[in-house]
């Protein structure tokens, strides 16, 4: 581990030794660190493995430690302009930071700030998309910190989940509602059974009620066509180029306003399922796809107890897997109506929220996250094939 840290620090030192102009300000990075992640070990993991790399690179680093759940959302409202946002924690920390960021009144400007993710939590779903697999936790953390310095980014979709009363919640992985999620939450209670705790949690959950059917009504819109991505412009365009773009945008907006808006073609269905999941495409990122959509998976209600226990173990490794025999829908927006008196909870990016009627809207390519250059290259090669 010490050899891995040393090699990573030497690589970071090369970035720090680069000359800059005397008038050029240092890049500012704001780190949101959740010390409670990974059973309270996250603070130590960050200080030993990620902090030295960031400091050696010549970045002006400000570390903000959260003291309680939900604090990151409030801190984001007060955050001043920064060049980089770095999230150090798990799925819950990511969900809090992006929710606070996208709830801001000036979110259009702040959502363009690139985001780095240093995986320190118990569950770090995004790390499988952004960084290569590693057997060593130290290697995984140092890879994530170095990826921020290398500057390669990928656009990630975001789900906007809005209830009837509260402000919207934002997610990068998805929403789950059903029997597998409820059983998965209780796995830690059976810690004394060691490697059998996952099977035990799902097995004992079948004693309460069987089959565990969840009923609801779903209305949804189909996929939308992806517009061409605008190139990043580091320098300001020429005056005549700006004048032409302004004139063109005015003409297009006047034409669009004159045309009648086509009615939205909503499709509706009633569902009876053991679990419903709504997931983004971030797990299997395709940088060249031509349509934007989220995956809705409605699992079959008829399943044996043995299959439930077996599939529950697979769901712990891949929460948004859609097994054979499930109904699969691609949608850009959906509304989930629950019957009155529905109890239970949603899992939104592995965080628990009260189950209620919600509207889920896809925000395609909303945020840019730093990723390892080799992973981005593999995505492009896979898309070309």
N, C-alpha and C positions, 0 to 999 in steps of 0.2 A: 504493500500500500504506500509506503514511503517513497519507493522508487517511482510509482505512478504519479504521486503528488509532485515530486521533484521534476519529472519530465514535463508535466503540465505547466509548472511554474516557469520553466525555461522557455517553453513555447509562448507563454503570456508575456515574458520579459521582452521578447522580440517585438511585440506590439508596443510595449512601453518605451522602447528605445527609438522608435521612429520619430524623426524631427517634425515639428510643426512650426508654423509662423508665430511670431511673438504676439501678433494681434488676434490669433485664432483662439477662441475659448475652448477649454476642455469639455469633452462630452460629459453630460450629467446623467447618472443612472440612479433611479430610485428603486430600492429593493424592499419589497414587502415580505418580511420573514415571519413565519408562524412557528415560534419556538415549541409549541405544544404538539406539532406534527411528529409522526413516528414515535409515539409514546414519550414525548418530551426530549427526544434526542436530536431534533432538527437543528436547534441552535448550535450545538456542538459540531454536527456534521457540516453545517454551513461555514463555521469559523475555521475548521481544519482543512476543508477540501475546496470550497468555492471562493471564499473571501480573499485569500492570498492571490488567486488568479486575477480577480477583478481589480485589485489594488495595483498589482504589478503591470497591468495593461495600460495604466495612465488614465483611467476613467475616474471622474469625480463621483465617488460612491456615497450615497446616503442610505443608511439602513433604517427602516421603520419596522419595529417589532410590534406585533399585535398581542394584546393582553387577553382578549376575550372574543368569542364567536360573534361575527358580524361587525367587528370594529373596522376591518379593511374597507367595507362599503362606505363608512362614514369618513374615513381618512381620505378616500379617493375624491370625495366632494371638495375637500380643502386643498388637494394637491396642486401645486403650481406647475408651470410648464417644465418638462424634462425631456431629454433626448431618448432615454430608454426606460422601460418599466420592466423590472425583473421580479418574478414571483418565485419565492423560495418556500416550498411546502408541498402539499398534496392536492388532490382534486378539489377539496373544500376551499382551499386558499385560492385556487385558480377561479373557482366559481364566484367567490366573494369579490375578488379584484375586478373581474370583467363586468360583474353586475354593477359595482360602484362606478366603474369607468363609463359604462353605457347609459347610466342613469343621469349623468351630468347634462346640464343644459347645452354645453359646448362639446357634446360627445362626437360631433362630426369631425372636429379638429383633433381631439384627443384619441380617437380610435385609429388615427393614422400613425400614432407612435408605435414603433416596433416593440414587441413583448418577448422577453426571455423567460424560460421556465427551468428552474433548477429542481429536479424531483427529490424531495426529502420526506414525503408522506408515505403512509401505509399503502394507499392506492394512488398511482400516478398514471392515469390512462393516456395522457398526451405524450408521455415520454416514449411510448412504443411507436408513435408516429414520427416524432421529431429526431430521435437519436438511435444509433445502432444498438442492438442487444448486447448486453455485457453481463458476465457472471459476477463481477465485482461491483459492489455499491460505490466504492471510491472511484473506480473507473467511470461509472455511469455519471456521477456528479461532476467530475472534472471534464468529461466530454461535453456535458451541457453548458458548463461555464465557458469552455473554449469556443463552442458554437456561437455564443453571443459575440465574442470578439471577431470571429471570422465574417460575420455580417450577412450570411445567407438567410433569407426568410421565405416562408411559404404562407399563402393566404388560407385562413381557416374559416369555416362557416360557424355561425352562432345561431342558437335558437332563442327567440324571445317568447317567454312563457308568461302569460298575463291572466290573472284571476279576476274575479268580479270586484274585489275591494282593493287589494294591496297593489303596490308598485310592481312592475314586471321584474321577473327573475331571468337571468341569461345563463345559457349553458353551452359548452363546447362539445360535450359527449351526447347527452340526451336525457330523456325522461323514461322512467319505468314505473309500472303500476301492476301489481299482481302477486301471486303466491310465491314465486321464486325470490322476488325482492324481499318480501316479508320474512321468509325463512332465512335468507342470507344475512339479514341484520342480526339474527340471533345466534349466528355461528360462534361468536366470541364467548357466549355464555357456557359453551361446552368445551372450554379450553382444556379441561382435565382429561378429555378423551384423546388428546394428541391429534394424530393424523386422521382420526375418525370423526372429528368434530363437525365437519361439513356435512357428511352423510347423516350424522345424528340429528343435526338441526332440521334437515329436510324430512327425515323419517318421523320425528316426533311432531312436526307441524301437520302431518297427515292425520293425526289422532283427533285434532280439534274439530275439523269439518272436512268432509270429502264428498264430491269434488269441490275444490275451492274456486267457484266460478265468479268472475267479475263481469257485470253487465253495464253497458253504456251505449250512447248514441254518438256516432262520429260523422262529421261533415268535413269535406276536404276539397282542396283545389289541386289540380295536377301540376306537374313540373313546369318551370318557366325556362325560356331560352336564355342562355348565358350571354350577356353583352360582351364585346371585346374589352380586354383589360387595358386600362389607360397606362401608358408608359410613365415611369417615375422621372420627373424632370428636376435635376439638381440645380440648374441655372434657369433664370427667368427667360421666357421666350422673347423674340424680337417684337417690337411695338406693332408692326403690321400683322404678325402672326396672331397676337392677342386681339387686335382689332377684328381680324377675320373670324376668329373663334366666337367673339362676342356677337358679331353680326349673324353668324350661322346659328348660334344657340337661340337668339331672338326669333329668327325665322322659323326654326323647328318648333319652338314653344307656341308660336301663334298658330301654326298648322295643327299641332296636337290639340290645342284648345278648341279649334273650329270643328274638329272631328268628334263624332259622338262616341262616348265611352261605351265599349262593349260590355254587356252584363257579365258578371263573373259566373262561371259554370260550376256551381257547387254540386258535389255528389254526396249522398247521404247513405248511411247503413247503420243497422243495429248490430251490436257485437256482443257475443257471449264467449269469454275467453278465460284461460287460466292466467295469462299475462299479456299485457300490451306494452310495447316499447316504441318510442319515437326517437330515432337516432340521426345524427349528422353523418356526413360522408368523411369525417376527419380520420376515422380509423383506417380506411383504405383510400388515401388521398389520390385523386386523379387530377393532375394539373392541367390536362388538356380536354376535359369533358365539356360537352356543348350544352348540357342542361343542368339546372340547379334544382335540387330536391332533397327532401329528408326521407328516410326509410321508416315506414310504419309497419310493424310486425304484430299481427294478431294471431296468437298461438291457439291451437285447437284445444277445446275444453275437455275432450275425452282422452284421458291418459291414465295409465295404471300407476299405482303407488311406487312400484319398482322403477318405472321410467322416470317418475318425478324425482326420486332420490338421485338416480344416475345423471339426469339432465341438470339437476341443481348443482352438482359438482362442476359440470362444464360451464354453467352460467357464472360461477364464482371466478373462473378464469377469463371468460369473455361475456360480460353482462348483457351485451346487445346482440348476441348471436340469434339468428332466426332459424329454428330447426325445421326439418322437412315436415310438410303437412300444414304449415302455417300460411295464413293469408298475408301477402306482401303487397304494400301499397307505396307508391312514390308520390309525394305531395310537396307543395311549396308552402301550404298553410292549412291548418286544420283546427276544428273546434270540437272539444270533447265535452259532451253533456253527461253528467253522472246522475243517477236516480237520487231523489231526496232521501236523506238519512244515510247516505253512503259513508262508511267509516274507513279507516286505514290511512295510508300515506303514499305519497309519490316519492320516488328516488330521483332527484335531479342532480346529475353529476355526483352520484353517491352521497348526496346530502338529503336529509329527510324533510319533506314538506307535507302539510295537511292536504289530503285528497279533496279536490273541489273542481267544479267546471272550469276549464281553462281554454284559452286560445293560444295555439302554438304557431309562431310565424318564423320562417327561415330568413335569416339575414346572410345572404351568400357573400363569401370572401370579405367578411366584415373586419376581421383583425389579422394582423401579420405577426407570426411567431418565428423566432429564430430557430433554425434547424441545422443539423450537421450537413455540410456540403455533400458528403458521400451519399447520405440518405436522399437528398434532393435529386442528385444525379440518377440514383436508382429509380426514383419516381418517373423522371423524364424518359429513361430508357424503357421502362415497363409500358409507358403510354405509347411510345413509338412502335413497339412490337405489336 
